[in-house]
Amino acid sequence: MALLDINFHSMMLGKHHTFKVILPEQQDMFQTDKPVKKLRTLLLLHGLSSDDSMFSRYTNVEMYANTHNLAVVMPNADHSFYQNMKYGHSYYDHVLEVWRYAHQVLPLSWEREDNYVAGNSMGGFGAFHFAMNVPELFEKAVMMSAALDMDASFIDYDWHDFDGRAVFGDIEDISGTAMDTRHTVLQGAQTHGIENLPELYFMCGTEDELIDRTDSFMKFLENKHIPHKYDREPGEHNWSYWDKCIRKAIDWIFEGKEVDKCNQIMNWVG
């Protein structure tokens, strides 16, 4: 596997910015006259206190991706909640820019059935938004310990230098706003049709402070007949739990799919 650190000029941010890519490497990838087979790709979104390096540093995602010959694109979205911020940069547009850029310069498949989105915590919130707003891009979406079913008190959430107002503005009622994940899913279903939404997989640990909100949101999805999978299991809001989650997520993504085994050096004994 190759781990790429890409610095490019982002038109959406108006500056140079980085993202990381885990890229499978077949031994004979560039030793043939045949075109390189396009890779399946996971867009993997980090949480509030993290960046584009965290999944590759704190989980075994590279090993799990290697097993399935899966490319992983990891953008850097700061504290944006993957939104076009009220007072700040347009990170929603930037992440889509990263997705398109990566597909243009790397051997990644553009086909919907070969593309997936996932994230933890803030990244789970972002993954859900992309699944609902651009379902034509992703076949499956995985939300791990996602920030769902929030209320206006989140605006005053005390987290170091994070200020919810910078993202969402100074609002007292979240109804119909980007914070309102119930509105987001209803709008997605109405605009695109429930049958055209990505397959949804939610996970949350029972010791996570977000478990009650997650349970509430799952009941809402059931009442609205939105198909989804939900794993409610022991776990906290930490990397130990998310390492288990990302492994399960990748296994689920590949259920029923034929996998091109990667024979690169990760399978060798050194």
KEKE-3310 file (N, C-alpha, C; in steps of 0.2 Angstrom, whole numbers, plus 5000, padded with zeros to 4 digits):
npx = (5004:5002:5005:4999:5003:4995:4997:4988:4982:4967:4953:4941:4944:4953:4967:4982:4980:4980:4977:4975:4979:4976:4983:4980:4993:4996:5008:5011:5006:5010:5017:5013:5005:4992:4978:4977:4967:4953:4951:4941:4934:4935:4928:4934:4930:4936:4935:4930:4941:4952:4962:4967:4976:4973:4965:4974:4984:4979:4971:4969:4967:4973:4978:4966:4960:4969:4967:4955:4958:4956:4955:4958:4952:4956:4951:4955:4946:4946:4937:4924:4913:4910:4903:4898:4904:4896:4904:4918:4927:4922:4919:4911:4910:4923:4927:4920:4927:4940:4937:4933:4946:4955:4950:4952:4966:4971:4971:4956:4939:4925:4912:4896:4894:4906:4910:4911:4906:4912:4913:4919:4911:4911:4914:4905:4893:4896:4898:4885:4878:4883:4879:4865:4864:4871:4868:4870:4883:4888:4887:4886:4885:4893:4891:4900:4898:4892:4888:4872:4855:4855:4853:4849:4858:4870:4877:4883:4892:4906:4922:4938:4945:4934:4919:4902:4895:4902:4901:4887:4881:4872:4860:4844:4834:4835:4828:4825:4838:4856:4860:4850:4847:4836:4828:4837:4837:4824:4823:4832:4826:4815:4819:4828:4822:4818:4823:4834:4844:4860:4865:4863:4873:4874:4884:4886:4894:4888:4893:4895:4893:4885:4875:4861:4856:4858:4851:4838:4838:4838:4826:4818:4821:4816:4802:4800:4802:4815:4827:4840:4855:4859:4871:4872:4882:4894:4906:4916:4918:4930:4947:4950:4937:4933:4942:4938:4926:4929:4934:4923:4915:4921:4921:4907:4904:4910:4902:4895:4902:4914:4931:4947:4961:4974:4991:5002:5017:5013:5008:5018:5031:5042)
npy = (4994:5011:5027:5042:5059:5073:5089:5102:5116:5122:5127:5130:5133:5143:5142:5133:5116:5101:5083:5065:5049:5032:5020:5005:4994:4984:4971:4970:4981:4992:4986:4981:4981:4983:4993:5001:4994:5002:5008:5003:5015:5023:5037:5045:5052:5063:5067:5080:5084:5080:5077:5074:5064:5055:5043:5035:5034:5030:5019:5003:5005:5005:4992:4985:4990:4986:4972:4972:4978:4992:5009:5023:5039:5053:5068:5085:5094:5103:5112:5111:5104:5098:5107:5121:5135:5147:5158:5157:5145:5136:5121:5110:5110:5110:5096:5089:5093:5088:5075:5074:5078:5068:5057:5061:5062:5050:5031:5029:5022:5030:5025:5023:5012:5008:5017:5025:5032:5037:5041:5047:5053:5070:5068:5058:5064:5073:5063:5058:5069:5070:5058:5060:5072:5071:5058:5051:5049:5039:5023:5017:5022:5025:5028:5032:5033:5045:5063:5066:5071:5083:5098:5115:5119:5114:5124:5132:5123:5118:5117:5118:5129:5128:5135:5134:5143:5149:5139:5136:5148:5160:5154:5150:5141:5125:5120:5114:5118:5115:5109:5101:5085:5077:5084:5084:5071:5069:5078:5073:5061:5065:5073:5065:5052:5038:5025:5028:5033:5031:5015:5013:5013:5013:5015:5015:5016:5010:5016:5029:5046:5051:5041:5041:5051:5045:5033:5039:5045:5034:5028:5038:5036:5023:5025:5033:5025:5023:5014:5006:5000:4996:4996:4994:4993:4988:5001:5016:5034:5034:5029:5016:5010:5015:5009:4996:4998:5003:4993:4984:4991:4992:4978:4976:4985:4978:4966:4954:4957:4954:4952:4959:4953:4961:4959:4965:4970:4971:4958:4950:4942:4951)
npz = (5000:4996:5004:5002:5003:4998:4992:4986:4976:4982:4975:4981:4994:4992:4993:4996:5001:5010:5008:5012:5005:5005:4995:4986:4980:4967:4963:4950:4944:4936:4927:4915:4898:4898:4903:4919:4931:4938:4955:4969:4980:4996:5004:5018:5033:5045:5063:5075:5083:5076:5061:5044:5045:5055:5055:5048:5058:5070:5068:5061:5047:5035:5034:5034:5022:5013:5012:5005:4993:4992:4989:5000:5003:5012:5017:5024:5035:5045:5058:5053:5052:5040:5032:5022:5029:5040:5045:5038:5029:5014:5017:5014:5000:4997:5001:4991:4981:4983:4982:4968:4963:4967:4960:4947:4946:4951:4949:4951:4952:4945:4946:4954:4961:4966:4975:4991:5007:5023:5041:5057:5072:5071:5058:5055:5055:5044:5034:5033:5028:5015:5010:5010:5002:4990:4984:4972:4971:4980:4985:4997:5014:5030:5047:5061:5078:5076:5076:5078:5077:5084:5095:5098:5108:5105:5099:5108:5113:5122:5117:5117:5105:5097:5090:5088:5081:5071:5061:5059:5062:5072:5079:5086:5084:5077:5067:5050:5047:5043:5054:5057:5057:5055:5046:5036:5031:5027:5017:5008:5005:4999:4988:4981:4982:4992:4988:4980:4989:4997:5004:5022:5036:5053:5068:5086:5102:5118:5129:5125:5125:5115:5113:5117:5109:5096:5097:5097:5085:5077:5079:5073:5060:5058:5060:5049:5039:5033:5026:5035:5044:5061:5073:5090:5103:5115:5119:5118:5115:5106:5099:5100:5099:5087:5078:5078:5072:5059:5053:5053:5045:5032:5029:5028:5017:5007:5007:4997:4986:4974:4977:4973:4977:4985:4982:4988:4997:5011:5014:5015:5025:5035)
capx = (5000:5006:5002:5001:5001:4994:4996:4986:4978:4960:4949:4936:4947:4957:4974:4985:4978:4982:4973:4979:4976:4979:4982:4983:4998:4997:5015:5012:5001:5013:5022:5009:5003:4985:4976:4976:4960:4951:4950:4935:4936:4931:4930:4934:4930:4939:4931:4931:4948:4957:4964:4967:4981:4971:4963:4980:4989:4976:4967:4973:4963:4977:4978:4959:4959:4974:4963:4950:4961:4952:4958:4955:4954:4955:4952:4956:4941:4946:4931:4919:4907:4909:4898:4900:4903:4893:4909:4923:4928:4917:4922:4907:4912:4930:4928:4918:4933:4945:4934:4934:4953:4958:4947:4955:4973:4973:4967:4950:4933:4920:4906:4893:4894:4913:4912:4908:4908:4911:4916:4917:4909:4909:4915:4899:4889:4898:4896:4877:4876:4885:4875:4858:4864:4874:4868:4872:4891:4890:4883:4885:4888:4894:4892:4902:4898:4890:4884:4866:4849:4858:4848:4852:4863:4877:4880:4887:4897:4913:4927:4944:4943:4928:4913:4897:4892:4906:4899:4880:4878:4869:4853:4840:4830:4839:4823:4827:4845:4860:4861:4844:4848:4830:4826:4842:4835:4818:4824:4836:4822:4810:4823:4831:4818:4821:4826:4840:4848:4864:4863:4866:4875:4876:4887:4888:4895:4883:4896:4896:4888:4880:4871:4854:4854:4858:4845:4832:4838:4836:4818:4815:4822:4811:4796:4800:4803:4821:4831:4847:4858:4862:4875:4872:4886:4899:4911:4916:4920:4938:4950:4949:4931:4933:4946:4933:4920:4931:4935:4917:4912:4924:4918:4900:4905:4911:4897:4892:4906:4920:4937:4953:4966:4980:4997:5008:5022:5010:5006:5025:5034:5049)
capy = (5000:5018:5032:5048:5066:5077:5096:5105:5122:5121:5133:5131:5137:5149:5142:5126:5112:5094:5077:5059:5044:5025:5017:4999:4993:4977:4971:4971:4987:4996:4981:4978:4986:4984:4999:4999:4993:5007:5005:5006:5021:5025:5044:5044:5059:5064:5070:5087:5086:5077:5079:5069:5059:5052:5036:5031:5034:5027:5013:4998:5005:5003:4984:4983:4992:4981:4966:4972:4981:4998:5015:5027:5046:5056:5075:5088:5099:5107:5111:5114:5099:5097:5112:5128:5138:5153:5162:5153:5142:5131:5114:5105:5111:5107:5089:5086:5095:5083:5068:5074:5079:5062:5053:5063:5061:5043:5026:5027:5022:5035:5022:5024:5006:5008:5023:5024:5037:5035:5045:5046:5059:5075:5065:5054:5070:5074:5057:5057:5074:5069:5053:5063:5077:5068:5050:5048:5048:5034:5017:5015:5027:5022:5034:5029:5038:5051:5068:5066:5073:5089:5103:5122:5119:5113:5131:5134:5118:5121:5112:5122:5135:5127:5139:5131:5149:5149:5134:5136:5155:5161:5152:5147:5135:5122:5117:5116:5120:5110:5105:5097:5079:5074:5088:5082:5064:5070:5082:5069:5056:5069:5076:5059:5046:5034:5020:5031:5034:5025:5010:5017:5009:5017:5012:5019:5013:5011:5021:5035:5051:5052:5035:5043:5055:5040:5029:5043:5046:5027:5027:5042:5033:5018:5028:5036:5019:5024:5008:5007:4995:5000:4992:4997:4988:4991:5005:5023:5038:5034:5026:5009:5008:5016:5004:4990:5001:5004:4986:4981:4995:4989:4971:4977:4988:4972:4961:4952:4960:4951:4957:4958:4953:4964:4955:4969:4968:4970:4951:4947:4942:4954)
capz = (5000:4996:5008:4998:5006:4992:4993:4980:4977:4982:4972:4986:5000:4990:4996:4996:5007:5010:5009:5012:5001:5005:4988:4985:4975:4965:4961:4942:4942:4931:4923:4909:4893:4899:4907:4926:4934:4942:4961:4973:4985:5002:5007:5025:5036:5052:5068:5077:5086:5072:5054:5038:5047:5061:5054:5047:5064:5076:5067:5056:5041:5029:5033:5032:5015:5009:5012:5000:4988:4993:4990:5005:5002:5018:5017:5030:5035:5051:5063:5049:5052:5033:5030:5020:5036:5040:5045:5037:5022:5011:5017:5010:4993:4997:5001:4985:4976:4984:4979:4961:4961:4968:4955:4941:4946:4953:4946:4955:4948:4945:4946:4960:4965:4968:4979:4998:5012:5030:5046:5064:5076:5066:5051:5054:5053:5037:5029:5032:5024:5008:5008:5008:4997:4983:4984:4966:4971:4984:4985:5004:5019:5037:5052:5067:5083:5073:5079:5075:5082:5089:5096:5098:5113:5102:5097:5114:5115:5124:5115:5115:5101:5092:5091:5083:5077:5065:5056:5058:5063:5079:5079:5092:5082:5071:5062:5043:5045:5041:5060:5058:5053:5053:5040:5030:5028:5024:5011:5004:5003:4995:4982:4977:4982:4996:4984:4977:4994:4999:5010:5028:5042:5059:5074:5092:5108:5123:5134:5121:5127:5110:5112:5117:5102:5091:5098:5095:5077:5073:5080:5068:5053:5057:5059:5042:5034:5029:5027:5038:5048:5067:5078:5096:5106:5120:5116:5120:5110:5106:5093:5101:5097:5080:5074:5077:5068:5052:5050:5051:5039:5026:5028:5026:5011:5002:5007:4991:4981:4972:4979:4969:4982:4984:4984:4989:5003:5017:5015:5016:5032:5034)
cpx = (5004:5001:5004:4998:5001:4993:4994:4982:4971:4957:4944:4938:4951:4964:4976:4982:4980:4976:4977:4975:4980:4978:4985:4988:4999:5005:5016:5008:5004:5018:5018:5007:4995:4983:4975:4969:4959:4949:4943:4938:4932:4933:4929:4935:4932:4934:4933:4938:4953:4958:4964:4972:4978:4969:4969:4985:4986:4972:4972:4969:4967:4978:4971:4958:4963:4970:4958:4952:4957:4956:4954:4957:4952:4956:4953:4951:4940:4940:4925:4912:4905:4904:4902:4899:4900:4899:4916:4923:4922:4919:4918:4909:4919:4931:4926:4924:4938:4943:4935:4942:4956:4956:4950:4963:4976:4969:4961:4944:4928:4913:4903:4894:4901:4915:4908:4910:4907:4915:4915:4916:4907:4910:4909:4894:4890:4896:4889:4875:4878:4881:4868:4858:4867:4874:4870:4880:4892:4885:4881:4888:4888:4895:4894:4902:4896:4886:4878:4861:4851:4852:4853:4858:4870:4880:4885:4891:4904:4918:4933:4942:4938:4922:4908:4894:4896:4904:4892:4877:4875:4862:4850:4836:4833:4834:4825:4834:4849:4862:4856:4844:4841:4827:4831:4839:4829:4818:4828:4831:4817:4813:4825:4827:4822:4825:4833:4845:4854:4862:4867:4867:4878:4879:4888:4889:4890:4886:4897:4891:4883:4875:4863:4852:4854:4852:4838:4832:4836:4829:4815:4815:4817:4804:4795:4801:4810:4826:4838:4849:4861:4865:4875:4876:4891:4904:4910:4918:4927:4940:4950:4943:4931:4937:4942:4928:4923:4932:4928:4914:4915:4922:4911:4900:4906:4907:4894:4896:4912:4926:4943:4958:4972:4986:5003:5012:5019:5008:5013:5027:5041:5054)
cpy = (5006:5022:5039:5054:5071:5084:5099:5112:5121:5128:5135:5135:5143:5149:5134:5122:5105:5089:5071:5054:5037:5022:5010:4998:4986:4977:4972:4977:4990:4992:4978:4983:4987:4990:4997:4999:4998:5004:5008:5010:5022:5032:5044:5050:5059:5067:5077:5089:5083:5080:5073:5064:5054:5044:5032:5030:5030:5021:5009:4999:5003:4995:4982:4984:4988:4975:4966:4976:4988:5004:5019:5034:5050:5064:5078:5094:5103:5106:5112:5110:5098:5101:5118:5133:5145:5159:5158:5150:5137:5124:5109:5105:5108:5100:5086:5088:5090:5076:5068:5074:5072:5057:5055:5062:5054:5038:5024:5027:5027:5031:5022:5018:5004:5013:5023:5030:5035:5040:5044:5053:5064:5073:5061:5059:5072:5069:5056:5063:5073:5063:5055:5068:5075:5061:5047:5047:5041:5029:5016:5021:5024:5028:5030:5034:5045:5056:5069:5069:5079:5094:5110:5123:5118:5119:5133:5128:5120:5116:5116:5128:5134:5132:5137:5137:5150:5145:5136:5143:5155:5160:5149:5141:5132:5119:5119:5118:5114:5106:5100:5090:5076:5078:5086:5076:5065:5073:5078:5064:5059:5071:5070:5053:5041:5028:5022:5033:5029:5021:5013:5012:5014:5013:5017:5015:5015:5015:5027:5040:5053:5046:5037:5046:5050:5036:5033:5044:5039:5026:5032:5039:5027:5020:5031:5031:5020:5018:5009:5001:4999:4994:4996:4992:4992:4995:5012:5027:5039:5029:5018:5006:5009:5012:4998:4992:5001:4997:4983:4985:4993:4982:4972:4980:4983:4966:4960:4954:4955:4955:4954:4959:4957:4960:4959:4967:4968:4963:4947:4947:4945:4951)
cpz = (5000:5001:5005:5002:5000:4994:4986:4981:4976:4980:4977:4992:4998:4992:4995:5002:5005:5011:5009:5008:5003:4998:4988:4979:4973:4962:4954:4940:4936:4927:4917:4904:4894:4904:4914:4928:4939:4949:4964:4978:4990:5004:5014:5029:5043:5057:5070:5079:5082:5065:5049:5040:5052:5060:5052:5053:5069:5075:5062:5049:5035:5028:5031:5024:5010:5007:5006:4994:4987:4993:4996:5004:5009:5018:5024:5030:5041:5056:5060:5049:5044:5030:5026:5026:5035:5040:5044:5030:5020:5011:5014:5003:4992:4997:4994:4980:4977:4981:4971:4959:4961:4962:4948:4940:4948:4949:4950:4951:4950:4947:4953:4964:4968:4973:4986:5002:5019:5035:5053:5068:5071:5059:5050:5052:5046:5032:5028:5028:5017:5006:5006:5003:4990:4983:4977:4966:4975:4985:4993:5008:5026:5041:5058:5073:5081:5077:5076:5080:5087:5090:5097:5103:5111:5100:5102:5117:5116:5122:5112:5111:5096:5094:5085:5079:5071:5060:5054:5059:5070:5078:5085:5091:5076:5066:5055:5042:5044:5048:5061:5054:5051:5047:5034:5027:5025:5017:5006:5001:4998:4988:4978:4977:4987:4993:4981:4982:4995:5004:5016:5033:5048:5065:5080:5098:5114:5129:5131:5124:5121:5109:5112:5111:5096:5091:5095:5088:5074:5074:5074:5061:5052:5056:5052:5036:5030:5031:5030:5042:5054:5071:5084:5101:5111:5117:5118:5114:5109:5100:5094:5098:5089:5075:5073:5072:5060:5049:5048:5045:5033:5024:5025:5019:5005:5002:5000:4985:4980:4973:4975:4975:4981:4987:4985:4996:5010:5019:5016:5023:5031:5039)
residu = (MET:ALA:LEU:LEU:ASP:ILE:ASN:PHE:HIS:SER:MET:MET:LEU:GLY:LYS:HIS:HIS:THR:PHE:LYS:VAL:ILE:LEU:PRO:GLU:GLN:GLN:ASP:MET:PHE:GLN:THR:ASP:LYS:PRO:VAL:LYS:LYS:LEU:ARG:THR:LEU:LEU:LEU:LEU:HIS:GLY:LEU:SER:SER:ASP:ASP:SER:MET:PHE:SER:ARG:TYR:THR:ASN:VAL:GLU:MET:TYR:ALA:ASN:THR:HIS:ASN:LEU:ALA:VAL:VAL:MET:PRO:ASN:ALA:ASP:HIS:SER:PHE:TYR:GLN:ASN:MET:LYS:TYR:GLY:HIS:SER:TYR:TYR:ASP:HIS:VAL:LEU:GLU:VAL:TRP:ARG:TYR:ALA:HIS:GLN:VAL:LEU:PRO:LEU:SER:TRP:GLU:ARG:GLU:ASP:ASN:TYR:VAL:ALA:GLY:ASN:SER:MET:GLY:GLY:PHE:GLY:ALA:PHE:HIS:PHE:ALA:MET:ASN:VAL:PRO:GLU:LEU:PHE:GLU:LYS:ALA:VAL:MET:MET:SER:ALA:ALA:LEU:ASP:MET:ASP:ALA:SER:PHE:ILE:ASP:TYR:ASP:TRP:HIS:ASP:PHE:ASP:GLY:ARG:ALA:VAL:PHE:GLY:ASP:ILE:GLU:ASP:ILE:SER:GLY:THR:ALA:MET:ASP:THR:ARG:HIS:THR:VAL:LEU:GLN:GLY:ALA:GLN:THR:HIS:GLY:ILE:GLU:ASN:LEU:PRO:GLU:LEU:TYR:PHE:MET:CYS:GLY:THR:GLU:ASP:GLU:LEU:ILE:ASP:ARG:THR:ASP:SER:PHE:MET:LYS:PHE:LEU:GLU:ASN:LYS:HIS:ILE:PRO:HIS:LYS:TYR:ASP:ARG:GLU:PRO:GLY:GLU:HIS:ASN:TRP:SER:TYR:TRP:ASP:LYS:CYS:ILE:ARG:LYS:ALA:ILE:ASP:TRP:ILE:PHE:GLU:GLY:LYS:GLU:VAL:ASP:LYS:CYS:ASN:GLN:ILE:MET:ASN:TRP:VAL:GLY)
# end
